[in-house]
Amino acid sequence: MASPGIEDGPDDPLAGHPRRLRPLTGELIAAVLGNRGYVVTPDSDGDLVGRWEDNLIWFLRLGAAGELLQIRTMVAPTFPIEQVPALYEFCNGWNHDQLWPKAFVHVDDSGRVRICGEVITDLECGVTPHQLDQLLDCGITAGCQLAAGVRQLPGGVVA
């Protein structure tokens, strides 16, 4: 990501000195993702979400002041409930061998199972746009790698 110019307008979340720490905001996340050409939209809760292939990736702000960045990937293939033990085994192996994202099994209300991944970073002290760009890129890339691994598992169905 090219460093934003110091002379950019005051309403631009990327404006200002490139080394100045800024609070984590939804506007900053959207601006950094938009600078890469990624399309994200707010969901019904106001959280940013985008689609990478068939997978959904959320960009959430958690914590009392919204200082925690969580990049959560919901992998597209779903599996029948009978495959939960095999999916736990996959996630345990993934979490042993990979640093990011943390993989886990999620069972929805209809009994379909999918694997999700998440990367969480504490940005209480702030973040520069360049740092945020690196964190977002890492979370997206790692989530897509998890999705590619899950696609290799037998029994998955993409709706």
KOLTOR-912043 format. One record per residue (C-alpha): residue in one letter; x, y, z. Coordinates in steps of 0.25 Angstrom, whole numbers, padded with zeros to 4 digits, always signed. Example, Ala and Ser with C-alpha at 12.3 -4.5 7.8 and 13.67 -1.06 7.14 Angstrom:
2
A+0049-0018+0031 S+0055-0004+0029 
//
This chain:
159
M+0000+0000+0000 A+0005+0013-0004 S+0006+0023+0008 P-0005+0033+0008 G-0001+0047+0005 I+0000+0057+0016 E-0008+0067+0008 D-0021+0059+0006 G-0034+0065+0010 P-0038+0064+0025 D-0050+0055+0022 D-0041+0044+0016 P-0038+0033+0027 L-0024+0031+0020 A-0020+0046+0021 G-0009+0051+0030 H+0005+0047+0033 P+0007+0032+0029 R+0013+0029+0043 R+0003+0035+0051 L-0005+0024+0059 R-0020+0025+0058 P-0031+0019+0065 L-0037+0006+0059 T-0050+0010+0052 G-0059+0004+0042 E-0056+0016+0032 L-0041+0013+0033 I-0043-0002+0031 A-0052+0001+0019 A-0043+0012+0013 V-0031+0002+0014 L-0038-0009+0008 G-0044+0000-0003 N-0030+0005-0006 R-0026-0009-0010 G-0039-0010-0019 Y-0046-0019-0010 V-0061-0018-0009 V-0067-0019+0005 T-0081-0015+0010 P-0087-0013+0024 D-0096-0025+0028 S-0109-0023+0036 D-0101-0021+0049 G-0092-0010+0042 D-0080-0020+0042 L-0072-0020+0029 V-0072-0033+0020 G-0067-0036+0007 R-0066-0048-0002 W-0054-0056-0007 E-0058-0066-0017 D-0070-0073-0009 N-0064-0070+0004 L-0069-0058+0013 I-0059-0050+0021 W-0064-0041+0033 F-0056-0029+0038 L-0060-0027+0052 R-0057-0018+0063 L-0058-0024+0077 G-0055-0019+0091 A-0060-0008+0100 A-0055+0003+0090 G-0055-0005+0077 E-0039-0007+0079 L-0039-0021+0075 L-0039-0025+0060 Q-0044-0039+0057 I-0043-0044+0043 R-0053-0056+0042 T-0054-0065+0030 M-0066-0073+0028 V-0062-0084+0018 A-0072-0087+0007 P-0074-0102+0008 T-0083-0108+0018 F-0083-0122+0023 P-0093-0132+0029 I-0093-0133+0044 E-0087-0147+0044 Q-0074-0141+0039 V-0072-0133+0052 P-0061-0142+0057 A-0053-0142+0044 L-0054-0127+0043 Y-0049-0125+0058 E-0037-0134+0054 F-0035-0125+0042 C-0036-0112+0050 N-0026-0118+0061 G-0016-0121+0050 W-0018-0108+0044 N-0016-0100+0057 H-0004-0109+0060 D+0003-0106+0047 Q-0002-0092+0044 L+0000-0079+0051 W-0012-0072+0045 P-0024-0073+0045 K-0029-0080+0057 A-0039-0091+0051 F-0051-0096+0058 V-0064-0104+0055 H-0077-0097+0054 V-0091-0104+0054 D-0102-0095+0050 D-0117-0096+0054 S-0120-0105+0042 G-0110-0115+0046 R-0100-0112+0035 V-0086-0111+0039 R-0075-0102+0033 I-0061-0098+0037 C-0058-0083+0041 G-0044-0076+0043 E-0041-0064+0051 V-0029-0055+0053 I-0030-0045+0065 T-0021-0033+0067 D-0021-0023+0079 L-0020-0009+0074 E-0022-0002+0087 C-0010+0008+0084 G-0015+0011+0070 V-0010+0006+0056 T-0004+0013+0044 P-0011+0011+0030 H+0001+0003+0026 Q+0001-0006+0038 L-0014-0008+0036 D-0012-0012+0022 Q-0002-0022+0025 L-0012-0028+0036 L-0024-0028+0027 D-0015-0035+0015 C-0010-0045+0025 G-0024-0048+0030 I-0030-0049+0016 T-0019-0058+0011 A-0018-0067+0023 G-0034-0069+0022 C-0033-0072+0007 Q-0022-0082+0010 L-0031-0089+0020 A-0043-0089+0010 A-0034-0096+0000 G-0030-0106+0010 V-0045-0109+0014 R-0048-0110-0001 Q-0039-0123-0001 L-0048-0129+0009 P-0058-0140+0005 G-0073-0137+0006 G-0073-0122+0006 V-0084-0116-0002 V-0084-0101-0007 A-0098-0095-0008 
//
